[in-house]
Amino acid sequence: MAILKPYLINSPFRLPLAYVILEQYCPAGYNRIFSILLFVSGALSFLVCSLSDPGRISHTSLDKHLKFYPYDEVIFHQNNKCSTCQMLKPARSKHCKYCLSCISRYDHHCFLLNNCIGGYNSIYYLAFICTNATIAFHSFYITFRCLYNIIKYENLLKATFIHKDSNEEMPNSCVTIARYLFSKCSPTFSLFVVSLLSASILALLFSHEIYFNFCVNITRNEKTKYVSLKGGTPVNKQFYNKGFIKNVQDVLFYKKIVEDFLKKNS
């Protein structure tokens, strides 16, 4: 028999219970090691992405960026000048008012990282999203395993649930079991829900970034520009698409490719 409390307020004093549940229902030592590695990886990816150069264009590096991408003359026009930096704007670049610089292959400014995402640090941004998605999925796996074992060992699928206040028997349903789990181990159950939502959102975001970077080679800035074009304007959204393999190389090894390109054409 399981007694179901109708309401239970989350409290920091109940947080040690989450550790007890973890020790009882998911005691494998490798989970601790993997969790520590994920935490360190997440912190490092955040720092690297926050402090990395997104591809700031200076007057000394302007020439190599001007030569690298051709102008499509639809959203990027030759001889356009940045009114702030007072220099020509390379194709696929944009001036960021927060970073106070023109950024090569500008994607967007990330307020979470307080840094722009551009050609030089796109690889770090993808690693950052992937790392956080892995953390969320691992958290979901651990909490799911704990809750599953509670259901299994307490035989909740066949249990009789009694309402604490009314003393009435309640139907054994998924909703009733979920309410019971929340009342018994609210920190673990709450983390399970948050982890599921976070993992789903991060997986969608990572898939979105992979598709637009690797499959079609379009940045967020370019998507915004395409949308803002007046109707009837002919648009070739495949202008910078070099094919999957070259798109991957363009994103992962952008800085090296730009520097090698300059050496060959100098």
C-alpha positions as CSV (number, residue, x, y, z in Angstrom):
1,M,0.0,0.0,0.0
2,A,1.3,3.5,-0.9
3,I,0.0,6.6,0.8
4,L,-0.2,9.6,-1.6
5,K,0.3,13.0,-0.2
6,P,-1.7,15.6,-2.2
7,Y,0.9,18.4,-2.0
8,L,4.6,18.5,-1.1
9,I,6.7,21.7,-1.1
10,N,10.2,21.3,-2.4
11,S,12.8,22.3,0.1
12,P,16.6,22.3,0.2
13,F,16.3,20.1,3.3
14,R,15.0,17.3,1.0
15,L,18.0,17.5,-1.3
16,P,20.1,15.0,0.7
17,L,17.3,12.5,-0.1
18,A,18.3,12.7,-3.8
19,Y,21.8,11.5,-2.9
20,V,20.3,8.6,-0.8
21,I,18.1,7.6,-3.7
22,L,21.1,7.8,-6.1
23,E,23.2,5.6,-3.8
24,Q,20.4,3.1,-3.3
25,Y,19.1,2.7,-6.8
26,C,22.0,3.7,-9.1
27,P,25.2,2.9,-7.1
28,A,27.6,2.2,-10.1
29,G,30.9,3.9,-9.5
30,Y,31.5,4.7,-13.2
31,N,28.5,7.1,-13.1
32,R,30.5,9.4,-10.7
33,I,33.6,9.4,-12.9
34,F,31.6,10.0,-16.0
35,S,29.6,12.8,-14.3
36,I,32.8,14.5,-13.1
37,L,34.3,14.3,-16.6
38,L,31.1,15.8,-18.1
39,F,31.1,18.6,-15.6
40,V,34.8,19.5,-16.3
41,S,34.1,19.2,-20.1
42,G,31.1,21.5,-19.8
43,A,33.0,24.1,-17.8
44,L,36.0,24.0,-20.2
45,S,33.8,24.2,-23.3
46,F,32.0,27.2,-21.8
47,L,35.3,29.0,-21.1
48,V,36.9,28.2,-24.4
49,C,33.8,29.3,-26.3
50,S,33.5,32.5,-24.2
51,L,37.1,33.5,-24.6
52,S,37.8,32.4,-28.1
53,D,38.3,34.8,-31.1
54,P,35.1,34.5,-33.3
55,G,37.0,35.9,-36.2
56,R,37.5,39.6,-35.6
57,I,38.5,41.4,-38.7
58,S,41.2,44.1,-38.3
59,H,42.7,46.4,-40.9
60,T,45.7,44.1,-41.1
61,S,43.7,40.9,-41.7
62,L,41.1,42.6,-44.0
63,D,42.7,41.6,-47.3
64,K,42.6,37.8,-46.6
65,H,38.9,38.0,-45.6
66,L,38.0,40.1,-48.6
67,K,39.4,37.4,-51.0
68,F,38.1,34.3,-49.3
69,Y,34.3,34.4,-50.0
70,P,32.8,35.8,-53.2
71,Y,29.9,38.3,-53.0
72,D,26.5,37.0,-54.0
73,E,25.3,40.6,-54.7
74,V,22.0,39.8,-53.0
75,I,22.7,40.0,-49.3
76,F,26.4,40.7,-49.6
77,H,27.5,43.5,-51.9
78,Q,31.0,44.4,-53.1
79,N,32.4,47.7,-51.9
80,N,30.0,48.0,-49.0
81,K,31.7,49.7,-46.1
82,C,31.2,49.2,-42.4
83,S,30.1,52.6,-41.0
84,T,31.6,51.8,-37.6
85,C,34.9,50.2,-38.5
86,Q,35.3,52.4,-41.6
87,M,36.6,49.5,-43.8
88,L,35.2,47.3,-46.5
89,K,32.9,44.5,-45.4
90,P,34.0,41.0,-46.5
91,A,31.2,38.7,-47.8
92,R,29.5,36.8,-44.9
93,S,30.7,39.2,-42.3
94,K,28.8,41.6,-40.0
95,H,29.6,44.2,-37.5
96,C,28.6,43.2,-33.9
97,K,27.5,46.2,-31.8
98,Y,28.2,44.2,-28.6
99,C,31.7,43.0,-29.5
100,L,32.5,46.3,-31.3
101,S,34.1,44.5,-34.3
102,C,33.4,43.1,-37.7
103,I,33.2,39.3,-37.5
104,S,34.2,36.9,-40.3
105,R,31.4,34.4,-41.3
106,Y,29.2,36.0,-38.6
107,D,26.5,33.7,-37.2
108,H,25.1,35.4,-34.1
109,H,26.0,37.0,-30.8
110,C,25.4,34.6,-28.0
111,F,24.5,36.4,-24.8
112,L,24.9,33.3,-22.7
113,L,28.6,33.2,-23.7
114,N,28.9,36.9,-24.0
115,N,30.7,36.4,-27.3
116,C,30.0,36.3,-31.0
117,I,29.8,33.0,-32.9
118,G,31.8,33.3,-36.1
119,G,34.0,31.4,-38.4
120,Y,36.9,31.0,-36.0
121,N,34.9,29.6,-33.1
122,S,32.0,27.7,-34.7
123,I,33.6,24.4,-33.9
124,Y,33.8,25.4,-30.2
125,Y,30.2,26.4,-30.2
126,L,29.1,23.1,-31.7
127,A,31.3,21.3,-29.0
128,F,29.6,23.4,-26.3
129,I,26.1,22.5,-27.4
130,C,27.1,18.8,-27.8
131,T,28.7,18.7,-24.4
132,N,25.6,20.2,-22.7
133,A,23.3,17.9,-24.6
134,T,25.4,15.0,-23.4
135,I,25.2,16.3,-19.8
136,A,21.4,16.6,-20.1
137,F,21.0,13.1,-21.5
138,H,23.2,11.6,-18.9
139,S,21.2,13.4,-16.1
140,F,18.0,12.1,-17.8
141,Y,19.4,8.5,-17.8
142,I,20.5,8.6,-14.2
143,T,17.2,10.0,-12.9
144,F,15.2,7.7,-15.1
145,R,17.1,4.7,-13.8
146,C,16.5,5.7,-10.2
147,L,12.8,6.3,-10.7
148,Y,12.5,3.0,-12.7
149,N,14.1,1.1,-9.9
150,I,11.8,2.7,-7.3
151,I,8.8,1.6,-9.4
152,K,10.3,-1.9,-9.8
153,Y,11.4,-2.6,-6.2
154,E,8.4,-1.0,-4.6
155,N,6.1,-2.9,-7.1
156,L,4.2,0.4,-7.8
157,L,2.5,-1.0,-10.9
158,K,0.5,-3.4,-8.6
159,A,0.4,-1.1,-5.6
160,T,-2.8,0.2,-3.9
161,F,-2.7,4.0,-3.5
162,I,-4.6,5.6,-0.6
163,H,-5.2,9.4,-0.5
164,K,-3.7,10.7,2.7
165,D,-6.6,13.2,3.5
166,S,-9.6,11.4,2.3
167,N,-8.4,7.8,2.9
168,E,-10.0,6.8,-0.4
169,E,-8.4,4.4,-2.8
170,M,-7.0,5.9,-6.0
171,P,-6.7,4.3,-9.4
172,N,-3.3,2.9,-10.2
173,S,-2.4,5.0,-13.2
174,C,0.7,6.7,-14.7
175,V,-0.5,10.0,-13.2
176,T,-1.0,8.5,-9.8
177,I,2.5,6.8,-9.9
178,A,4.0,10.1,-11.1
179,R,2.4,12.0,-8.2
180,Y,3.6,9.4,-5.7
181,L,7.2,9.6,-7.1
182,F,7.0,13.4,-6.9
183,S,5.8,13.3,-3.3
184,K,8.5,10.7,-2.3
185,C,11.5,12.0,-4.2
186,S,10.6,15.4,-5.5
187,P,14.3,16.5,-6.2
188,T,15.0,13.4,-8.3
189,F,11.6,13.6,-10.1
190,S,12.0,17.3,-10.8
191,L,15.5,16.8,-12.2
192,F,14.2,14.0,-14.4
193,V,11.6,16.3,-16.0
194,V,14.1,19.2,-16.4
195,S,16.7,16.9,-17.9
196,L,14.2,15.5,-20.3
197,L,13.1,18.9,-21.5
198,S,16.7,20.2,-21.6
199,A,18.0,17.2,-23.5
200,S,15.2,17.5,-26.1
201,I,15.8,21.2,-26.7
202,L,19.6,20.8,-26.9
203,A,19.3,17.9,-29.3
204,L,17.0,19.9,-31.5
205,L,19.4,22.9,-31.4
206,F,22.4,20.7,-32.2
207,S,20.5,19.1,-35.1
208,H,19.5,22.6,-36.4
209,E,23.2,23.8,-36.2
210,I,24.5,20.6,-37.9
211,Y,22.0,20.9,-40.7
212,F,22.5,24.6,-41.5
213,N,26.3,24.5,-41.1
214,F,27.2,21.2,-42.7
215,C,24.3,20.5,-45.1
216,V,23.5,23.9,-46.6
217,N,26.3,26.2,-45.2
218,I,24.0,29.1,-44.1
219,T,24.5,31.1,-41.0
220,R,21.7,32.5,-38.8
221,N,22.7,36.0,-40.0
222,E,22.2,35.0,-43.6
223,K,18.8,33.3,-42.8
224,T,17.7,36.6,-41.3
225,K,18.8,38.5,-44.3
226,Y,17.1,36.2,-46.7
227,V,13.8,36.5,-44.8
228,S,14.0,40.3,-44.8
229,L,14.4,40.5,-48.6
230,K,11.5,42.0,-50.5
231,G,9.2,39.6,-52.4
232,G,10.3,38.9,-56.0
233,T,14.0,39.2,-55.3
234,P,15.8,36.3,-56.9
235,V,17.7,34.4,-54.2
236,N,20.2,31.6,-54.5
237,K,20.4,30.1,-51.0
238,Q,22.9,27.5,-52.2
239,F,25.5,30.2,-53.2
240,Y,27.9,29.3,-50.4
241,N,27.0,25.6,-50.3
242,K,30.1,23.6,-51.3
243,G,28.8,20.1,-50.7
244,F,28.7,18.3,-47.4
245,I,32.4,17.4,-47.1
246,K,33.7,20.8,-47.9
247,N,31.0,22.4,-45.7
248,V,32.2,20.4,-42.8
249,Q,35.8,21.4,-43.5
250,D,34.7,25.0,-43.9
251,V,33.2,25.0,-40.4
252,L,35.7,22.8,-38.5
253,F,38.9,24.1,-40.0
254,Y,37.9,27.6,-41.1
255,K,40.8,29.6,-39.7
256,K,43.4,27.2,-41.2
257,I,41.6,27.2,-44.6
258,V,41.5,31.0,-44.6
259,E,45.2,31.3,-43.8
260,D,46.2,28.6,-46.4
261,F,44.0,30.4,-49.0
262,L,45.9,33.6,-48.3
263,K,49.3,31.9,-48.7
264,K,48.3,30.4,-52.1
265,N,46.9,33.7,-53.4
266,S,49.5,36.1,-52.0
